[in-house]
Amino acid sequence: MPAAVLVVASFFTSALTAAFGVGGGVAMLALMGLFIPVAALIPVHGAVQLGSNTGRAWHQRANVRLGIAIPFVIGSIVGAVGGAFFVVQLPDALLKLGLGLFVIAVTWTKIPGADRLGAAGLTLGSAVLAFVTMFVGATGPLLSAFFAQLFPDDRRALVATHAAGMTVQHALKIVVFGLAGFAFWQWLPLIVLMIGSGYLGTVYGTRLLERLPEQSFRRWFRIGITLLALDMIRRGLMALI
């Protein structure tokens, strides 16, 4: 029964992200936390999200901006490698507070020149994001806010290129967990079923994205990002208290 619930939920969370560009990964993580042991939660969620984002990037591949995706991939690899060797333990609560406030600020304001960043600027920004996400599980909202600045008037490019970027982020996580010895094969049937239902959700969500007016998409996108950022701030404050 828990497996059936997760497979069905994968359809709806993937549809949510395909349509609005945000929210599905966080919702799935919360739901999986009810059924999957803590030790397996992050790697299994990462594997499912890798498949989900790969499927979304493929299905929406016509809207992926390679001029942004390729520098992002290079920067992400550099940032992830740098984060893996960073030995100082950063305070998680303060990071959540700072990142939550940063995401809200970036979501509701316009960074001058963000949509005109060159390859070098994109690579550097992606490296910083990947480095930070090695310490905080805020990958989705942080990347969504970043890509929203790059695509102020093209919701299709935002969602598709974000999917390509998230594919890279989750692939790096899977490599790390695999090298650490996590037994993905034990969870493979569930992962495969969730990825399959998630792809069907992506197909449905993409149709909804095509019908959404740009203004409506932006409004709901900002609301979703803000709610996720506020929850990040709440968790940071609770940790401090």
C-alpha positions as YAML, in Angstrom:
chain: A
units: angstrom
residues:
- id: 1
  name: MET
  ca: [0.00, 0.00, 0.00]
- id: 2
  name: PRO
  ca: [2.73, 2.57, 0.78]
- id: 3
  name: ALA
  ca: [4.39, 1.77, -2.55]
- id: 4
  name: ALA
  ca: [1.09, 2.27, -4.40]
- id: 5
  name: VAL
  ca: [0.56, 5.63, -2.65]
- id: 6
  name: LEU
  ca: [4.05, 6.80, -3.64]
- id: 7
  name: VAL
  ca: [3.66, 5.69, -7.27]
- id: 8
  name: VAL
  ca: [0.36, 7.58, -7.59]
- id: 9
  name: ALA
  ca: [1.78, 10.61, -5.79]
- id: 10
  name: SER
  ca: [4.73, 10.66, -8.21]
- id: 11
  name: PHE
  ca: [2.27, 11.33, -11.05]
- id: 12
  name: PHE
  ca: [0.76, 14.36, -9.33]
- id: 13
  name: THR
  ca: [4.00, 15.85, -7.99]
- id: 14
  name: SER
  ca: [5.64, 15.55, -11.41]
- id: 15
  name: ALA
  ca: [2.62, 17.19, -13.01]
- id: 16
  name: LEU
  ca: [2.86, 20.01, -10.46]
- id: 17
  name: THR
  ca: [6.49, 20.73, -11.29]
- id: 18
  name: ALA
  ca: [5.97, 20.38, -15.05]
- id: 19
  name: ALA
  ca: [3.12, 22.90, -14.94]
- id: 20
  name: PHE
  ca: [4.42, 25.42, -12.40]
- id: 21
  name: GLY
  ca: [8.17, 24.76, -12.28]
- id: 22
  name: VAL
  ca: [8.32, 24.20, -8.52]
- id: 23
  name: GLY
  ca: [6.89, 22.29, -5.57]
- id: 24
  name: GLY
  ca: [6.81, 18.67, -6.70]
- id: 25
  name: GLY
  ca: [10.19, 17.60, -5.34]
- id: 26
  name: VAL
  ca: [9.58, 19.07, -1.89]
- id: 27
  name: ALA
  ca: [6.08, 17.56, -1.69]
- id: 28
  name: MET
  ca: [7.43, 14.15, -2.70]
- id: 29
  name: LEU
  ca: [10.21, 14.33, -0.12]
- id: 30
  name: ALA
  ca: [7.69, 15.07, 2.64]
- id: 31
  name: LEU
  ca: [5.44, 12.18, 1.56]
- id: 32
  name: MET
  ca: [8.29, 9.70, 1.18]
- id: 33
  name: GLY
  ca: [9.42, 10.61, 4.70]
- id: 34
  name: LEU
  ca: [6.24, 8.97, 6.01]
- id: 35
  name: PHE
  ca: [7.05, 5.56, 4.51]
- id: 36
  name: ILE
  ca: [10.78, 5.25, 3.83]
- id: 37
  name: PRO
  ca: [13.48, 4.84, 6.52]
- id: 38
  name: VAL
  ca: [15.55, 7.95, 7.19]
- id: 39
  name: ALA
  ca: [18.78, 6.28, 6.06]
- id: 40
  name: ALA
  ca: [17.31, 5.58, 2.61]
- id: 41
  name: LEU
  ca: [15.14, 8.68, 2.21]
- id: 42
  name: ILE
  ca: [17.57, 11.12, 0.57]
- id: 43
  name: PRO
  ca: [19.23, 8.67, -1.88]
- id: 44
  name: VAL
  ca: [15.92, 7.10, -2.96]
- id: 45
  name: HIS
  ca: [14.31, 10.53, -3.33]
- id: 46
  name: GLY
  ca: [17.35, 11.66, -5.32]
- id: 47
  name: ALA
  ca: [17.06, 8.68, -7.67]
- id: 48
  name: VAL
  ca: [13.34, 9.29, -8.24]
- id: 49
  name: GLN
  ca: [13.94, 13.00, -8.83]
- id: 50
  name: LEU
  ca: [16.79, 12.20, -11.22]
- id: 51
  name: GLY
  ca: [14.38, 10.14, -13.30]
- id: 52
  name: SER
  ca: [11.58, 12.69, -13.00]
- id: 53
  name: ASN
  ca: [13.75, 15.64, -14.04]
- id: 54
  name: THR
  ca: [15.38, 13.66, -16.84]
- id: 55
  name: GLY
  ca: [11.94, 12.79, -18.18]
- id: 56
  name: ARG
  ca: [10.80, 16.40, -17.95]
- id: 57
  name: ALA
  ca: [13.96, 17.70, -19.63]
- id: 58
  name: TRP
  ca: [13.51, 15.16, -22.43]
- id: 59
  name: HIS
  ca: [9.79, 15.79, -22.91]
- id: 60
  name: GLN
  ca: [10.33, 19.56, -22.95]
- id: 61
  name: ARG
  ca: [13.71, 19.38, -24.73]
- id: 62
  name: ALA
  ca: [12.62, 21.81, -27.46]
- id: 63
  name: ASN
  ca: [12.54, 24.56, -24.82]
- id: 64
  name: VAL
  ca: [15.85, 23.77, -23.09]
- id: 65
  name: ARG
  ca: [18.29, 26.64, -23.62]
- id: 66
  name: LEU
  ca: [21.63, 24.92, -24.21]
- id: 67
  name: GLY
  ca: [23.47, 28.24, -24.01]
- id: 68
  name: ILE
  ca: [22.47, 28.35, -20.33]
- id: 69
  name: ALA
  ca: [22.28, 24.63, -19.56]
- id: 70
  name: ILE
  ca: [25.87, 23.82, -20.62]
- id: 71
  name: PRO
  ca: [27.59, 26.53, -18.50]
- id: 72
  name: PHE
  ca: [25.30, 25.49, -15.65]
- id: 73
  name: VAL
  ca: [26.45, 21.87, -15.92]
- id: 74
  name: ILE
  ca: [30.12, 22.90, -15.88]
- id: 75
  name: GLY
  ca: [29.62, 25.22, -12.91]
- id: 76
  name: SER
  ca: [27.60, 22.63, -11.00]
- id: 77
  name: ILE
  ca: [30.32, 20.01, -11.33]
- id: 78
  name: VAL
  ca: [32.99, 22.47, -10.16]
- id: 79
  name: GLY
  ca: [30.84, 23.64, -7.23]
- id: 80
  name: ALA
  ca: [29.90, 20.12, -6.16]
- id: 81
  name: VAL
  ca: [33.50, 18.95, -6.22]
- id: 82
  name: GLY
  ca: [34.54, 22.01, -4.22]
- id: 83
  name: GLY
  ca: [31.78, 21.41, -1.68]
- id: 84
  name: ALA
  ca: [32.81, 17.77, -1.26]
- id: 85
  name: PHE
  ca: [36.26, 18.88, -0.11]
- id: 86
  name: PHE
  ca: [35.06, 21.75, 2.08]
- id: 87
  name: VAL
  ca: [35.80, 20.63, 5.61]
- id: 88
  name: VAL
  ca: [34.25, 23.47, 7.66]
- id: 89
  name: GLN
  ca: [30.83, 22.61, 9.06]
- id: 90
  name: LEU
  ca: [28.53, 25.53, 8.33]
- id: 91
  name: PRO
  ca: [25.63, 26.24, 10.75]
- id: 92
  name: ASP
  ca: [22.57, 24.67, 9.11]
- id: 93
  name: ALA
  ca: [20.01, 26.90, 10.88]
- id: 94
  name: LEU
  ca: [21.70, 30.12, 9.80]
- id: 95
  name: LEU
  ca: [22.09, 28.85, 6.25]
- id: 96
  name: LYS
  ca: [18.38, 28.06, 6.05]
- id: 97
  name: LEU
  ca: [17.49, 31.52, 7.34]
- id: 98
  name: GLY
  ca: [19.85, 33.28, 4.96]
- id: 99
  name: LEU
  ca: [18.87, 31.24, 1.93]
- id: 100
  name: GLY
  ca: [15.16, 31.57, 2.66]
- id: 101
  name: LEU
  ca: [15.43, 35.35, 2.82]
- id: 102
  name: PHE
  ca: [17.63, 35.38, -0.30]
- id: 103
  name: VAL
  ca: [15.14, 33.27, -2.29]
- id: 104
  name: ILE
  ca: [12.26, 35.59, -1.35]
- id: 105
  name: ALA
  ca: [14.28, 38.68, -2.28]
- id: 106
  name: VAL
  ca: [15.33, 37.25, -5.65]
- id: 107
  name: THR
  ca: [11.81, 36.01, -6.40]
- id: 108
  name: TRP
  ca: [10.09, 39.36, -5.86]
- id: 109
  name: THR
  ca: [12.78, 41.70, -7.21]
- id: 110
  name: LYS
  ca: [14.65, 41.97, -10.47]
- id: 111
  name: ILE
  ca: [18.44, 41.60, -10.44]
- id: 112
  name: PRO
  ca: [19.81, 44.06, -13.05]
- id: 113
  name: GLY
  ca: [21.53, 42.27, -15.92]
- id: 114
  name: ALA
  ca: [20.63, 38.75, -14.75]
- id: 115
  name: ASP
  ca: [19.03, 37.90, -18.10]
- id: 116
  name: ARG
  ca: [22.19, 39.01, -19.92]
- id: 117
  name: LEU
  ca: [24.77, 36.94, -18.07]
- id: 118
  name: GLY
  ca: [27.49, 35.50, -20.28]
- id: 119
  name: ALA
  ca: [28.82, 31.95, -20.14]
- id: 120
  name: ALA
  ca: [31.46, 32.88, -17.56]
- id: 121
  name: GLY
  ca: [28.89, 34.53, -15.29]
- id: 122
  name: LEU
  ca: [26.52, 31.58, -15.58]
- id: 123
  name: THR
  ca: [29.31, 29.12, -14.81]
- id: 124
  name: LEU
  ca: [30.40, 31.08, -11.75]
- id: 125
  name: GLY
  ca: [26.83, 31.48, -10.47]
- id: 126
  name: SER
  ca: [26.11, 27.78, -10.99]
- id: 127
  name: ALA
  ca: [29.29, 26.81, -9.16]
- id: 128
  name: VAL
  ca: [28.27, 28.92, -6.16]
- id: 129
  name: LEU
  ca: [24.76, 27.40, -6.15]
- id: 130
  name: ALA
  ca: [26.09, 23.84, -6.38]
- id: 131
  name: PHE
  ca: [28.59, 24.56, -3.61]
- id: 132
  name: VAL
  ca: [25.86, 25.87, -1.30]
- id: 133
  name: THR
  ca: [23.49, 22.99, -1.98]
- id: 134
  name: MET
  ca: [26.14, 20.54, -0.76]
- id: 135
  name: PHE
  ca: [25.38, 21.89, 2.73]
- id: 136
  name: VAL
  ca: [21.66, 22.68, 2.55]
- id: 137
  name: GLY
  ca: [18.80, 20.72, 0.98]
- id: 138
  name: ALA
  ca: [17.43, 23.80, -0.77]
- id: 139
  name: THR
  ca: [18.33, 22.88, -4.31]
- id: 140
  name: GLY
  ca: [14.86, 23.24, -5.87]
- id: 141
  name: PRO
  ca: [13.77, 26.67, -4.59]
- id: 142
  name: LEU
  ca: [17.26, 28.12, -4.98]
- id: 143
  name: LEU
  ca: [17.62, 27.00, -8.59]
- id: 144
  name: SER
  ca: [14.06, 28.03, -9.40]
- id: 145
  name: ALA
  ca: [14.71, 31.56, -8.15]
- id: 146
  name: PHE
  ca: [17.97, 31.65, -10.12]
- id: 147
  name: PHE
  ca: [16.39, 30.49, -13.40]
- id: 148
  name: ALA
  ca: [13.41, 32.82, -12.97]
- id: 149
  name: GLN
  ca: [15.87, 35.72, -13.27]
- id: 150
  name: LEU
  ca: [17.29, 34.26, -16.49]
- id: 151
  name: PHE
  ca: [13.88, 33.72, -18.13]
- id: 152
  name: PRO
  ca: [11.67, 36.66, -17.13]
- id: 153
  name: ASP
  ca: [9.26, 36.22, -20.07]
- id: 154
  name: ASP
  ca: [9.47, 32.58, -21.15]
- id: 155
  name: ARG
  ca: [7.84, 30.07, -18.78]
- id: 156
  name: ARG
  ca: [8.52, 27.13, -21.11]
- id: 157
  name: ALA
  ca: [12.26, 27.79, -21.19]
- id: 158
  name: LEU
  ca: [12.28, 28.32, -17.41]
- id: 159
  name: VAL
  ca: [10.66, 24.95, -16.63]
- id: 160
  name: ALA
  ca: [12.59, 22.97, -19.26]
- id: 161
  name: THR
  ca: [16.03, 24.40, -18.51]
- id: 162
  name: HIS
  ca: [15.38, 24.10, -14.77]
- id: 163
  name: ALA
  ca: [14.63, 20.40, -15.34]
- id: 164
  name: ALA
  ca: [17.95, 19.98, -17.15]
- id: 165
  name: GLY
  ca: [19.76, 21.75, -14.30]
- id: 166
  name: MET
  ca: [18.06, 19.64, -11.63]
- id: 167
  name: THR
  ca: [18.97, 16.49, -13.56]
- id: 168
  name: VAL
  ca: [22.64, 17.42, -13.16]
- id: 169
  name: GLN
  ca: [22.24, 18.26, -9.46]
- id: 170
  name: HIS
  ca: [20.52, 14.94, -8.65]
- id: 171
  name: ALA
  ca: [22.95, 12.95, -10.81]
- id: 172
  name: LEU
  ca: [25.84, 14.33, -8.74]
- id: 173
  name: LYS
  ca: [24.04, 13.28, -5.55]
- id: 174
  name: ILE
  ca: [23.48, 9.76, -6.89]
- id: 175
  name: VAL
  ca: [27.18, 9.44, -7.71]
- id: 176
  name: VAL
  ca: [28.10, 10.49, -4.17]
- id: 177
  name: PHE
  ca: [25.65, 8.02, -2.55]
- id: 178
  name: GLY
  ca: [26.72, 5.24, -4.91]
- id: 179
  name: LEU
  ca: [30.38, 5.74, -4.04]
- id: 180
  name: ALA
  ca: [29.39, 5.73, -0.37]
- id: 181
  name: GLY
  ca: [27.94, 2.24, -0.86]
- id: 182
  name: PHE
  ca: [24.18, 2.83, -0.80]
- id: 183
  name: ALA
  ca: [22.33, -0.25, -2.15]
- id: 184
  name: PHE
  ca: [20.11, 1.34, -4.79]
- id: 185
  name: TRP
  ca: [19.26, -2.08, -6.25]
- id: 186
  name: GLN
  ca: [17.14, -2.91, -3.18]
- id: 187
  name: TRP
  ca: [14.83, 0.00, -4.02]
- id: 188
  name: LEU
  ca: [15.00, -0.33, -7.80]
- id: 189
  name: PRO
  ca: [11.44, -1.67, -8.44]
- id: 190
  name: LEU
  ca: [9.86, 1.20, -6.50]
- id: 191
  name: ILE
  ca: [12.17, 3.76, -8.11]
- id: 192
  name: VAL
  ca: [11.36, 2.51, -11.63]
- id: 193
  name: LEU
  ca: [7.59, 2.55, -11.02]
- id: 194
  name: MET
  ca: [7.72, 6.05, -9.53]
- id: 195
  name: ILE
  ca: [9.79, 7.34, -12.45]
- id: 196
  name: GLY
  ca: [7.30, 5.79, -14.91]
- id: 197
  name: SER
  ca: [4.25, 7.34, -13.26]
- id: 198
  name: GLY
  ca: [6.19, 10.59, -12.86]
- id: 199
  name: TYR
  ca: [6.78, 10.75, -16.62]
- id: 200
  name: LEU
  ca: [3.05, 10.38, -17.25]
- id: 201
  name: GLY
  ca: [2.54, 13.26, -14.81]
- id: 202
  name: THR
  ca: [5.11, 15.29, -16.74]
- id: 203
  name: VAL
  ca: [3.17, 14.77, -19.97]
- id: 204
  name: TYR
  ca: [-0.05, 15.95, -18.30]
- id: 205
  name: GLY
  ca: [1.62, 18.88, -16.53]
- id: 206
  name: THR
  ca: [3.28, 20.04, -19.76]
- id: 207
  name: ARG
  ca: [-0.13, 20.29, -21.42]
- id: 208
  name: LEU
  ca: [-1.31, 22.47, -18.55]
- id: 209
  name: LEU
  ca: [1.83, 24.61, -18.87]
- id: 210
  name: GLU
  ca: [1.10, 25.19, -22.54]
- id: 211
  name: ARG
  ca: [-2.39, 26.48, -21.70]
- id: 212
  name: LEU
  ca: [-1.38, 28.73, -18.81]
- id: 213
  name: PRO
  ca: [-1.04, 32.45, -19.59]
- id: 214
  name: GLU
  ca: [2.42, 33.80, -18.80]
- id: 215
  name: GLN
  ca: [1.07, 36.17, -16.14]
- id: 216
  name: SER
  ca: [-0.82, 33.40, -14.31]
- id: 217
  name: PHE
  ca: [2.21, 31.15, -14.40]
- id: 218
  name: ARG
  ca: [4.45, 33.85, -12.93]
- id: 219
  name: ARG
  ca: [1.97, 34.60, -10.15]
- id: 220
  name: TRP
  ca: [1.62, 30.97, -9.03]
- id: 221
  name: PHE
  ca: [5.33, 30.36, -9.51]
- id: 222
  name: ARG
  ca: [6.19, 33.23, -7.14]
- id: 223
  name: ILE
  ca: [3.61, 32.08, -4.60]
- id: 224
  name: GLY
  ca: [5.02, 28.54, -4.63]
- id: 225
  name: ILE
  ca: [8.64, 29.70, -4.31]
- id: 226
  name: THR
  ca: [7.72, 32.07, -1.47]
- id: 227
  name: LEU
  ca: [5.92, 29.34, 0.49]
- id: 228
  name: LEU
  ca: [8.93, 27.05, 0.17]
- id: 229
  name: ALA
  ca: [11.28, 29.84, 1.25]
- id: 230
  name: LEU
  ca: [9.07, 30.70, 4.25]
- id: 231
  name: ASP
  ca: [9.14, 27.04, 5.30]
- id: 232
  name: MET
  ca: [12.93, 27.12, 5.02]
- id: 233
  name: ILE
  ca: [13.02, 30.18, 7.28]
- id: 234
  name: ARG
  ca: [10.65, 28.45, 9.74]
- id: 235
  name: ARG
  ca: [12.91, 25.41, 9.97]
- id: 236
  name: GLY
  ca: [15.93, 27.63, 10.49]
- id: 237
  name: LEU
  ca: [14.22, 29.53, 13.31]
- id: 238
  name: MET
  ca: [13.03, 26.31, 14.96]
- id: 239
  name: ALA
  ca: [16.57, 24.94, 14.88]
- id: 240
  name: LEU
  ca: [17.89, 28.11, 16.53]
- id: 241
  name: ILE
  ca: [15.19, 28.05, 19.21]
...
